[in-house]
Amino acid sequence: MERRLGFVGIIIEDRRKSADKVNHVLSDYGDHIRARVGIPYEEKHCFVITLVVDMNTDELGGLTGKLGTLEGVEVKSALAKSK
């Protein structure tokens, strides 16, 4: 299956409660993550992580599926149409 460039946006509502779990999932997919930016948004009491990934649709679905099951974590993603 073809790997494509994409992104994953993650919003963590309670960093103390969910950050370790999110980081554990991300470390499982570390070979496919090309860039990661984390930004605390103190005014909204949340944390935002943006990933640049190189994945196929199954890998992306696995990553976002695992993150999406975590309490207080919202995930959105997309892959480019081609390489």
Buried (B, 14 or more C-beta within 10 A) or exposed (E): EEBBBBBBBBBBBEBEEBBEBBEEBBEEBEEBBEEBEBEEEEEEEBBBBEBBBBBBEEBBEBBBEBBBEBEBBBBEBEBEEEE
